Amino acid sequence: MTKPTIIAFTGIKGSGKNTAAEALLEVFGQNTKDGLAVEFAFADSLKNIIHETFDIDNFQADEIKRLNIKPFNGLTLREVYQRLAEAIKSRFGQNTWVDFAIKRMQEFVDSINPDIIICTDLRYTNEEAHLRKFAEDNGYDLYIIKMLNTNLVENDDHISETQIKDISEDFLIKASDPDEIKLQIGEIYNAISE
């Protein structure tokens, strides 16, 4: 049984994490015949709870975020995510969401044994620490890719954005253009596949 490689993307909102993850899936698919890849986010469980509570699907959530409207008692969907995340962590512990995500990754490995596990939203230093420990304990390779959109100015002082600077990356992608992101992802994929 081969061990999966974990690749985690970090960066402020709008830095291209999802674009890079999609590009990685595309490059992976082009370079493996029967390889399996899975994708997860530390915020998956949180978002599922909120989407179910407010009866919205992922498409509707994306539209609400894109339009930057405040249909939740004057809050944006992002603010609802942030408030619930912090409330749960303050009540049940800072690693609540991390524990859910690590458990989910283990379930991926146990059930389908993917070749690659892609994390699209590494934002907190405790997430990094737990992800590194999970990889080390299981003998998995872990690569953290920090996204830096050269057209963005950091203007969000929420804790989910401010800890990103303290996360250690293995690779840095400085790009704002999706084609440039794809090119750099291809180079990184080749580097880690050798």
Backbone bond lengths (Angstrom), bond angles and torsions (degrees), N, CA, C in turn:
res aa  C-N    CA-C-N  psi(-1)  N-CA   C-N-CA  omega(-1)  CA-C   N-CA-C  phi
1 M - - - 1.457 - - 1.529 108.42 -
2 T 1.326 117.01 123.55 1.453 120.81 178.12 1.519 109.72 -79.61
3 K 1.327 115.38 153.98 1.457 120.43 -179.34 1.523 109.24 -97.24
4 P 1.322 116.82 140.91 1.461 118.83 -178.42 1.523 112.39 -73.57
5 T 1.298 114.31 157.04 1.457 122.49 170.11 1.516 106.79 -100.23
6 I 1.334 116.27 135.34 1.466 121.18 177.30 1.517 108.03 -104.62
7 I 1.314 115.59 129.93 1.466 121.05 175.93 1.518 106.83 -124.70
8 A 1.335 115.71 122.11 1.462 121.27 -176.98 1.520 109.31 -117.63
9 F 1.317 114.64 135.09 1.461 120.92 178.17 1.516 109.67 -102.68
10 T 1.329 116.25 135.16 1.448 121.97 175.82 1.518 108.61 -130.23
11 G 1.310 116.51 155.73 1.462 121.99 -179.30 1.512 109.26 154.49
12 I 1.320 115.71 159.40 1.461 120.00 -178.71 1.523 109.94 -68.37
13 K 1.332 115.68 166.55 1.460 119.71 -179.75 1.531 109.43 -58.17
14 G 1.331 114.61 137.44 1.452 120.28 179.43 1.522 114.64 81.48
15 S 1.335 117.14 7.59 1.470 119.60 -176.48 1.520 113.05 -82.74
16 G 1.332 117.79 -11.02 1.463 120.33 176.71 1.514 114.74 107.23
17 K 1.325 117.46 18.33 1.473 120.38 -178.97 1.525 112.08 -58.90
18 N 1.320 117.11 -47.55 1.469 120.19 -179.15 1.524 111.62 -68.55
19 T 1.323 116.80 -38.47 1.470 120.43 176.59 1.526 109.82 -60.69
20 A 1.334 115.93 -43.42 1.465 120.51 179.98 1.529 110.97 -66.61
21 A 1.330 116.93 -40.06 1.468 120.16 178.88 1.523 110.65 -63.49
22 E 1.328 117.14 -42.01 1.466 120.76 177.46 1.526 110.78 -63.26
23 A 1.329 116.02 -41.06 1.466 120.11 178.16 1.519 111.03 -63.91
24 L 1.329 116.33 -39.91 1.458 120.33 178.66 1.529 110.81 -63.41
25 L 1.325 116.67 -43.19 1.467 120.11 177.34 1.526 110.85 -60.39
26 E 1.318 116.05 -39.71 1.467 120.28 179.34 1.525 111.13 -65.71
27 V 1.337 116.81 -47.07 1.467 120.82 179.49 1.526 110.35 -63.32
28 F 1.325 116.34 -42.77 1.463 121.25 178.98 1.526 110.18 -59.49
29 G 1.337 116.05 -46.16 1.459 120.77 179.87 1.518 113.16 -62.15
30 Q 1.325 115.81 -34.20 1.460 120.38 179.96 1.528 112.34 -74.49
31 N 1.329 115.85 -23.41 1.463 119.71 -173.90 1.523 114.23 -105.81
32 T 1.313 118.13 -2.49 1.458 120.35 178.41 1.519 109.07 -130.59
33 K 1.296 115.00 138.18 1.465 119.26 -177.71 1.528 111.16 -77.77
34 D 1.307 116.50 -51.54 1.457 120.63 -175.73 1.531 112.45 -122.47
35 G 1.303 117.22 22.48 1.461 120.22 -176.10 1.522 112.81 -71.22
36 L 1.312 114.44 150.15 1.465 121.06 177.75 1.516 109.76 -111.74
37 A 1.317 115.52 135.40 1.461 121.55 176.44 1.523 108.35 -128.48
38 V 1.323 116.22 142.53 1.459 121.19 174.01 1.523 108.40 -128.67
39 E 1.305 114.65 153.82 1.451 121.46 -177.19 1.527 108.47 -127.09
40 F 1.317 116.62 140.16 1.458 120.08 175.66 1.523 109.04 -148.34
41 A 1.323 114.20 164.88 1.461 121.34 174.63 1.518 108.06 -132.43
42 F 1.309 116.30 145.51 1.461 119.76 176.64 1.530 110.57 -59.19
43 A 1.327 116.37 -27.77 1.467 120.31 -177.39 1.522 113.81 -90.52
44 D 1.330 118.96 5.41 1.470 120.78 -178.07 1.526 112.71 -55.47
45 S 1.323 117.11 -50.71 1.472 120.25 -177.48 1.523 111.03 -62.02
46 L 1.313 115.91 -43.22 1.466 121.79 178.36 1.533 110.65 -59.34
47 K 1.316 116.22 -49.06 1.464 119.80 -178.34 1.525 111.31 -64.37
48 N 1.339 117.30 -38.58 1.462 120.16 178.14 1.529 110.92 -59.97
49 I 1.321 117.21 -42.78 1.465 121.51 179.12 1.531 110.40 -61.26
50 I 1.308 116.53 -47.58 1.469 120.72 -177.20 1.519 111.09 -68.70
51 H 1.312 117.68 -41.85 1.467 120.29 179.64 1.524 110.78 -63.36
52 E 1.319 116.37 -41.41 1.466 119.23 178.23 1.528 110.95 -67.34
53 T 1.318 117.06 -40.97 1.466 121.28 -179.90 1.522 111.58 -60.26
54 F 1.339 116.53 -43.78 1.461 120.77 -176.94 1.529 113.21 -97.85
55 D 1.347 116.64 7.38 1.455 122.82 177.15 1.528 112.09 53.26
56 I 1.334 115.21 53.78 1.464 120.75 175.44 1.522 108.39 -125.80
57 D 1.329 115.97 148.21 1.452 120.09 176.28 1.532 109.17 -98.98
58 N 1.319 116.67 179.30 1.465 120.33 -176.72 1.523 112.06 -63.46
59 F 1.332 117.06 -37.86 1.467 119.77 178.41 1.529 110.24 -62.80
60 Q 1.340 116.39 -46.70 1.464 119.70 178.99 1.530 110.94 -62.18
61 A 1.323 116.71 -40.63 1.466 120.72 178.97 1.528 110.35 -61.30
62 D 1.326 116.84 -43.24 1.465 120.05 178.80 1.516 111.73 -62.70
63 E 1.327 116.32 -39.44 1.474 120.29 178.47 1.531 111.11 -66.59
64 I 1.314 117.52 -42.26 1.466 121.30 178.67 1.524 109.63 -61.36
65 K 1.329 116.57 -42.24 1.473 119.75 178.73 1.523 110.91 -68.27
66 R 1.324 116.55 -43.34 1.467 120.22 -178.53 1.527 111.80 -61.05
67 L 1.320 115.46 -41.79 1.462 120.49 -179.11 1.525 112.63 -79.26
68 N 1.338 116.32 -10.46 1.463 122.79 179.86 1.532 112.32 53.15
69 I 1.339 115.31 41.77 1.460 119.90 178.48 1.529 109.55 -90.08
70 K 1.327 115.61 165.93 1.468 121.37 -175.34 1.527 111.02 -124.69
71 P 1.339 116.43 69.37 1.463 119.54 -175.52 1.526 114.21 -83.77
72 F 1.307 117.76 -1.32 1.460 120.86 -174.62 1.523 109.91 -107.94
73 N 1.334 114.61 73.97 1.462 120.46 179.53 1.529 110.81 55.66
74 G 1.326 115.77 42.55 1.460 121.48 178.05 1.517 115.06 83.72
75 L 1.333 117.72 8.82 1.462 121.56 179.44 1.520 110.78 -110.45
76 T 1.320 115.87 147.68 1.456 119.79 171.18 1.531 107.99 -75.66
77 L 1.313 116.31 163.94 1.459 120.36 177.96 1.529 109.60 -61.96
78 R 1.307 117.17 -39.37 1.469 121.37 177.86 1.534 110.61 -59.04
79 E 1.330 116.37 -42.85 1.470 120.01 178.50 1.526 111.56 -65.06
80 V 1.328 117.30 -35.58 1.466 120.77 176.65 1.521 109.25 -65.12
81 Y 1.342 117.28 -45.58 1.468 120.70 176.12 1.527 110.21 -54.90
82 Q 1.323 115.24 -50.50 1.466 120.29 -175.87 1.524 112.11 -62.62
83 R 1.307 116.71 -44.14 1.469 119.53 -177.86 1.525 112.42 -65.88
84 L 1.341 116.59 -44.09 1.463 118.61 179.34 1.529 110.49 -66.84
85 A 1.319 116.81 -41.77 1.469 120.22 179.59 1.521 110.90 -57.55
86 E 1.314 116.23 -47.57 1.465 120.05 -178.23 1.528 111.39 -69.93
87 A 1.323 117.73 -36.10 1.470 120.45 178.63 1.529 110.63 -63.99
88 I 1.319 116.90 -44.62 1.470 120.79 179.02 1.530 110.04 -63.69
89 K 1.346 116.24 -44.20 1.459 119.13 -179.24 1.528 111.76 -64.66
90 S 1.329 117.20 -38.28 1.469 119.20 -179.13 1.525 111.35 -70.46
91 R 1.318 117.23 -28.52 1.471 120.96 -178.54 1.527 112.85 -88.24
92 F 1.345 116.63 -38.49 1.464 120.07 -172.11 1.525 114.48 -116.26
93 G 1.308 117.70 -2.07 1.463 120.63 176.76 1.517 112.90 118.30
94 Q 1.312 115.60 147.40 1.457 121.99 -175.45 1.526 113.67 -64.35
95 N 1.319 117.14 -18.41 1.465 119.67 -176.90 1.524 113.72 -102.37
96 T 1.323 117.74 12.14 1.459 120.80 -177.17 1.522 111.68 -54.93
97 W 1.318 117.71 -53.84 1.468 121.26 -177.51 1.519 110.71 -70.15
98 V 1.326 116.97 -34.58 1.458 121.44 178.50 1.529 109.75 -62.88
99 D 1.325 115.83 -45.16 1.469 120.12 179.85 1.527 111.45 -59.84
100 F 1.341 116.83 -41.41 1.470 120.28 176.80 1.530 110.25 -59.21
101 A 1.337 115.99 -45.95 1.464 120.54 -176.14 1.528 111.65 -66.80
102 I 1.316 116.99 -42.60 1.463 120.37 179.58 1.529 109.94 -64.01
103 K 1.328 116.04 -40.91 1.472 120.22 177.30 1.531 109.91 -60.85
104 R 1.305 116.45 -41.77 1.471 120.74 179.94 1.526 110.99 -64.67
105 M 1.334 116.58 -41.40 1.460 119.19 177.52 1.519 111.15 -61.35
106 Q 1.330 116.47 -41.91 1.459 119.86 178.80 1.528 110.55 -62.90
107 E 1.325 116.73 -38.19 1.463 120.43 177.06 1.529 111.04 -63.52
108 F 1.343 117.29 -38.99 1.466 120.50 175.46 1.528 110.03 -58.01
109 V 1.331 115.55 -48.56 1.458 120.39 -177.26 1.521 110.62 -63.37
110 D 1.334 116.61 -45.05 1.463 120.80 -178.02 1.528 113.00 -66.99
111 S 1.326 116.69 -35.81 1.464 118.89 -173.92 1.521 114.12 -90.13
112 I 1.329 118.15 -43.27 1.474 118.78 -175.10 1.523 113.81 -124.28
113 N 1.321 117.68 -7.71 1.463 122.43 178.98 1.538 111.87 46.40
114 P 1.331 116.99 66.51 1.465 119.30 -178.41 1.526 111.68 -68.90
115 D 1.314 115.34 157.82 1.463 120.92 175.34 1.521 110.85 -78.47
116 I 1.315 114.85 -30.77 1.457 119.96 -177.00 1.525 109.79 -141.33
117 I 1.323 115.48 137.67 1.466 122.31 175.47 1.517 106.08 -118.92
118 I 1.324 116.24 123.69 1.457 121.43 -176.73 1.523 109.33 -111.11
119 C 1.311 115.54 123.99 1.468 122.27 175.46 1.521 107.86 -104.71
120 T 1.326 115.99 124.22 1.471 119.96 -173.16 1.524 115.02 -97.14
121 D 1.342 118.34 -0.84 1.472 116.70 -173.12 1.533 114.43 -147.53
122 L 1.305 117.67 51.30 1.465 120.88 176.30 1.531 108.12 -72.76
123 R 1.347 117.00 112.95 1.463 120.66 -173.80 1.528 114.53 -125.74
124 Y 1.316 117.24 -24.15 1.463 120.80 -172.77 1.523 110.77 -115.11
125 T 1.326 116.22 150.04 1.459 120.40 179.14 1.531 111.58 -66.00
126 N 1.332 118.21 -31.81 1.471 118.53 177.50 1.529 110.65 -70.39
127 E 1.331 117.67 -30.89 1.467 120.31 174.28 1.528 109.59 -64.37
128 E 1.324 115.69 -44.38 1.465 119.39 178.59 1.523 110.73 -59.99
129 A 1.332 117.21 -47.40 1.463 121.10 -178.04 1.530 111.26 -59.61
130 H 1.324 116.86 -45.18 1.464 120.41 -178.93 1.537 111.77 -69.69
131 L 1.308 116.40 -36.94 1.459 119.99 178.17 1.532 110.22 -65.70
132 R 1.332 116.10 -42.57 1.467 120.06 177.94 1.535 110.55 -63.25
133 K 1.336 116.75 -42.18 1.467 120.40 179.65 1.530 110.85 -65.00
134 F 1.328 116.74 -43.53 1.466 121.14 178.07 1.525 110.15 -58.16
135 A 1.328 117.06 -46.54 1.459 121.13 -179.83 1.532 110.38 -64.54
136 E 1.315 116.95 -46.42 1.461 120.64 -178.57 1.529 111.68 -63.84
137 D 1.323 117.11 -45.39 1.467 121.12 -178.94 1.524 112.45 -60.94
138 N 1.332 116.58 -29.05 1.467 120.82 -176.22 1.527 113.86 -105.25
139 G 1.324 116.90 0.52 1.460 120.29 179.69 1.516 113.85 72.42
140 Y 1.334 117.11 27.73 1.464 121.37 179.71 1.526 109.39 -92.76
141 D 1.308 115.91 148.22 1.463 120.40 170.52 1.526 107.87 -78.67
142 L 1.328 116.08 138.51 1.462 122.05 177.10 1.514 108.22 -129.12
143 Y 1.325 115.20 131.40 1.458 121.67 175.59 1.523 108.11 -127.58
144 I 1.312 116.05 130.11 1.463 121.02 177.18 1.522 107.74 -108.51
145 I 1.322 114.63 127.16 1.458 121.63 -179.80 1.524 107.95 -113.21
146 K 1.319 115.79 119.02 1.465 120.56 178.50 1.523 108.78 -94.16
147 M 1.315 114.82 130.04 1.457 121.83 179.97 1.527 109.46 -97.33
148 L 1.318 115.85 131.02 1.462 121.41 176.68 1.522 107.55 -129.73
149 N 1.328 115.40 102.80 1.457 120.96 177.74 1.523 106.90 -79.60
150 T 1.304 116.55 115.54 1.461 121.50 -174.44 1.529 113.38 -68.10
151 N 1.318 117.80 -10.97 1.469 121.17 178.64 1.529 113.12 -98.02
152 L 1.332 117.33 -4.07 1.466 120.39 -176.11 1.515 111.88 -96.12
153 V 1.315 114.61 145.36 1.453 121.65 172.16 1.522 106.27 -113.24
154 E 1.336 116.94 128.67 1.461 119.99 179.64 1.533 108.60 -68.08
155 N 1.325 115.26 120.62 1.457 119.16 -179.18 1.519 112.78 -139.23
156 D 1.304 116.36 17.26 1.455 120.89 -179.51 1.520 107.47 -117.30
157 D 1.328 115.91 116.59 1.460 118.81 -176.88 1.526 112.81 -98.54
158 H 1.347 116.62 16.23 1.464 119.29 175.01 1.521 108.93 -66.80
159 I 1.318 116.87 146.52 1.463 121.62 -177.13 1.523 112.51 -55.62
160 S 1.333 117.27 -29.14 1.465 119.84 -179.83 1.528 111.83 -69.39
161 E 1.311 117.59 -13.91 1.467 121.59 178.03 1.527 111.76 -104.67
162 T 1.319 117.58 -30.26 1.461 120.09 -171.81 1.525 114.09 -79.73
163 Q 1.327 119.05 -23.28 1.464 120.43 -179.57 1.520 112.90 -80.80
164 I 1.304 117.76 -12.52 1.466 121.65 -175.99 1.533 111.13 -58.80
165 K 1.314 116.72 -36.50 1.464 119.77 -179.09 1.525 112.50 -62.85
166 D 1.331 117.17 -21.82 1.468 121.76 -178.43 1.531 113.29 -92.07
167 I 1.315 117.15 -1.42 1.472 121.31 178.73 1.528 108.74 -85.23
168 S 1.318 116.17 130.65 1.468 121.76 -179.08 1.523 109.88 -84.36
169 E 1.308 115.45 127.26 1.459 119.31 -179.40 1.517 111.16 -105.71
170 D 1.330 114.67 154.01 1.452 122.01 172.61 1.525 110.46 -91.30
171 F 1.327 115.17 -29.78 1.459 121.45 179.29 1.527 108.23 -138.76
172 L 1.329 115.76 148.47 1.460 122.05 176.84 1.522 108.20 -123.03
173 I 1.317 115.68 127.87 1.458 120.76 174.31 1.518 107.53 -109.15
174 K 1.327 115.48 115.91 1.466 121.67 176.07 1.521 106.83 -105.93
175 A 1.303 116.20 102.07 1.460 119.93 -177.67 1.515 110.07 -165.55
176 S 1.314 115.64 151.09 1.462 120.66 173.18 1.521 111.05 -118.93
177 D 1.303 116.71 -17.52 1.459 122.35 -178.44 1.528 110.12 -90.76
178 P 1.339 118.35 128.90 1.464 120.65 179.77 1.532 113.84 -54.76
179 D 1.336 117.50 -36.69 1.464 119.87 179.25 1.527 111.24 -66.54
180 E 1.318 116.43 -37.50 1.465 120.08 177.63 1.528 110.47 -68.45
181 I 1.341 116.45 -38.97 1.473 120.47 176.17 1.527 109.25 -59.87
182 K 1.336 117.05 -46.38 1.472 121.07 179.91 1.523 111.32 -60.83
183 L 1.327 116.91 -41.06 1.458 120.88 179.22 1.532 110.56 -62.03
184 Q 1.329 116.47 -46.51 1.459 119.90 -179.05 1.529 111.58 -68.00
185 I 1.333 117.23 -36.00 1.468 119.99 175.92 1.527 110.08 -61.47
186 G 1.317 117.09 -41.89 1.460 120.64 177.53 1.525 111.64 -59.35
187 E 1.325 116.78 -42.18 1.463 121.19 178.42 1.530 111.13 -64.95
188 I 1.325 116.71 -42.38 1.465 120.78 178.94 1.527 110.03 -65.04
189 Y 1.327 116.61 -43.94 1.461 120.07 179.24 1.524 110.83 -58.28
190 N 1.313 116.11 -44.08 1.467 119.40 178.51 1.529 111.43 -62.79
191 A 1.323 116.78 -38.58 1.470 121.02 -179.59 1.526 111.85 -65.28
192 I 1.323 116.75 -41.65 1.469 118.67 -176.81 1.523 112.74 -84.19
193 S 1.330 117.32 -13.95 1.463 120.89 -179.39 1.529 112.34 -88.11
194 E 1.321 117.10 -12.39 1.476 119.88 -177.68 1.507 111.97 -71.45
